[in-house]
Amino acid sequence: MEPGEARLVKDLVESCLRHLKKIDIHRVDGASLRKNYLFVDEIPERAEIIDCQEPHMTRAWQWPGSIDRDWESLMSGQPDLDKTKIYVVYCTYGTKAPLAAEVLQLQGYEVYALRGSLNQVQQIAGQTLTH
């Protein structure tokens, strides 16, 4: 393992331990166990939206007012985001956004992936892709 990789692994482990959620198994209810930590079907109030599509797809359609970030920068460990804000990330096929959301959550960000592909994202946005 390279020195930079070892540092990244150490930082991720430390972040996970800092953000570890303790659950009292004697007081937990079923609803809290079913809470989805990764996906959302609507945009939470005050959330900022991150578009991590490939550039040609972003040029074709982008959520109005969204933050344009390439997927690699979100996965890099240095996404240049404010940890006091809530974010929702989406991508073209619904496959990269959940990975980015999970990695960012492990780094202490409150980030969720918008469930589904671009068609579902556009329906949520109330718009359709036009060529």
C-alpha positions as CSV (number, residue, x, y, z in Angstrom):
1,M,0.0,0.0,0.0
2,E,1.3,3.4,-0.9
3,P,1.8,6.0,1.9
4,G,-1.0,8.2,0.4
5,E,-3.4,5.2,0.3
6,A,-2.6,4.3,3.9
7,R,-3.4,7.8,5.0
8,L,-6.7,7.8,3.1
9,V,-7.7,4.4,4.7
10,K,-6.7,5.7,8.2
11,D,-8.7,8.9,7.7
12,L,-11.8,7.0,6.5
13,V,-11.6,4.6,9.5
14,E,-11.2,7.6,11.9
15,S,-14.2,9.4,10.3
16,C,-16.3,6.2,10.6
17,L,-15.5,5.9,14.3
18,R,-16.3,9.6,14.9
19,H,-19.7,9.3,13.2
20,L,-20.5,5.9,14.5
21,K,-24.2,5.7,15.5
22,K,-24.9,3.7,18.7
23,I,-28.2,1.9,18.9
24,D,-29.7,0.7,22.2
25,I,-31.2,-2.6,21.1
26,H,-33.5,-2.6,24.1
27,R,-35.1,0.7,23.0
28,V,-35.0,0.5,19.2
29,D,-38.2,0.2,17.2
30,G,-38.9,-1.3,13.8
31,A,-39.3,2.0,12.0
32,S,-35.8,3.2,13.0
33,L,-34.3,0.0,11.7
34,R,-36.0,0.4,8.3
35,K,-34.9,4.0,7.8
36,N,-33.1,4.4,4.6
37,Y,-29.7,6.1,5.2
38,L,-28.7,6.3,1.5
39,F,-31.6,6.9,-0.9
40,V,-34.2,9.6,-1.0
41,D,-37.2,9.9,-3.3
42,E,-37.6,13.7,-2.8
43,I,-35.4,16.6,-2.0
44,P,-35.2,17.4,1.7
45,E,-35.7,21.0,2.6
46,R,-32.6,23.1,2.4
47,A,-30.7,20.4,0.5
48,E,-28.3,21.3,-2.3
49,I,-28.3,19.1,-5.4
50,I,-25.1,17.7,-6.9
51,D,-25.0,16.6,-10.5
52,C,-22.3,14.0,-11.0
53,Q,-23.2,13.0,-14.6
54,E,-20.6,12.8,-17.3
55,P,-20.1,16.3,-18.9
56,H,-21.9,15.5,-22.2
57,M,-25.0,14.4,-20.1
58,T,-24.8,17.5,-17.9
59,R,-24.8,19.6,-21.1
60,A,-28.0,17.7,-22.3
61,W,-29.8,18.2,-19.0
62,Q,-28.9,19.4,-15.5
63,W,-31.1,20.0,-12.4
64,P,-31.6,23.8,-12.3
65,G,-29.2,25.4,-9.8
66,S,-27.4,22.1,-9.1
67,I,-23.7,21.9,-8.2
68,D,-21.7,20.3,-11.1
69,R,-19.1,17.9,-9.7
70,D,-17.5,15.0,-11.5
71,W,-17.8,11.6,-9.8
72,E,-14.1,11.2,-9.4
73,S,-13.8,14.4,-7.4
74,L,-16.6,13.2,-5.1
75,M,-14.8,9.9,-4.6
76,S,-11.4,11.5,-4.1
77,G,-11.8,12.3,-0.4
78,Q,-11.6,16.0,-1.0
79,P,-14.9,17.0,-2.6
80,D,-14.8,20.7,-1.6
81,L,-18.2,20.7,0.1
82,D,-19.5,22.3,3.2
83,K,-20.1,19.8,6.0
84,T,-22.8,21.9,7.6
85,K,-25.1,21.5,4.5
86,I,-27.3,18.7,3.3
87,Y,-26.7,17.4,-0.2
88,V,-28.5,15.1,-2.6
89,V,-26.5,13.7,-5.5
90,Y,-27.8,12.2,-8.8
91,C,-26.3,10.7,-11.9
92,T,-27.4,9.4,-15.3
93,Y,-28.1,5.8,-14.5
94,G,-28.5,5.8,-10.7
95,T,-25.4,3.8,-10.1
96,K,-22.6,6.3,-9.3
97,A,-24.6,8.6,-7.1
98,P,-25.2,6.0,-4.3
99,L,-21.5,5.1,-4.2
100,A,-20.6,8.8,-4.0
101,A,-23.2,9.4,-1.3
102,E,-21.9,6.5,0.8
103,V,-18.3,7.6,0.5
104,L,-19.2,11.2,1.4
105,Q,-21.3,10.0,4.4
106,L,-18.2,8.1,5.7
107,Q,-16.3,11.4,5.5
108,G,-18.9,13.1,7.7
109,Y,-21.1,14.8,5.1
110,E,-24.9,14.5,5.1
111,V,-25.4,13.3,1.6
112,Y,-28.1,11.2,0.0
113,A,-28.5,9.7,-3.5
114,L,-31.7,10.5,-5.4
115,R,-33.2,7.1,-6.2
116,G,-33.3,6.1,-9.8
117,S,-32.0,7.0,-13.2
118,L,-32.1,10.3,-15.0
119,N,-35.7,9.7,-16.0
120,Q,-36.8,9.4,-12.4
121,V,-34.7,12.4,-11.4
122,Q,-36.3,14.5,-14.2
123,Q,-39.8,13.5,-13.0
124,I,-38.9,14.6,-9.5
125,A,-37.6,17.9,-11.0
126,G,-40.8,18.2,-13.0
127,Q,-38.9,18.5,-16.3
128,T,-38.1,16.3,-19.2
129,L,-35.0,15.8,-21.2
130,T,-35.1,17.6,-24.6
131,H,-32.7,17.3,-27.4
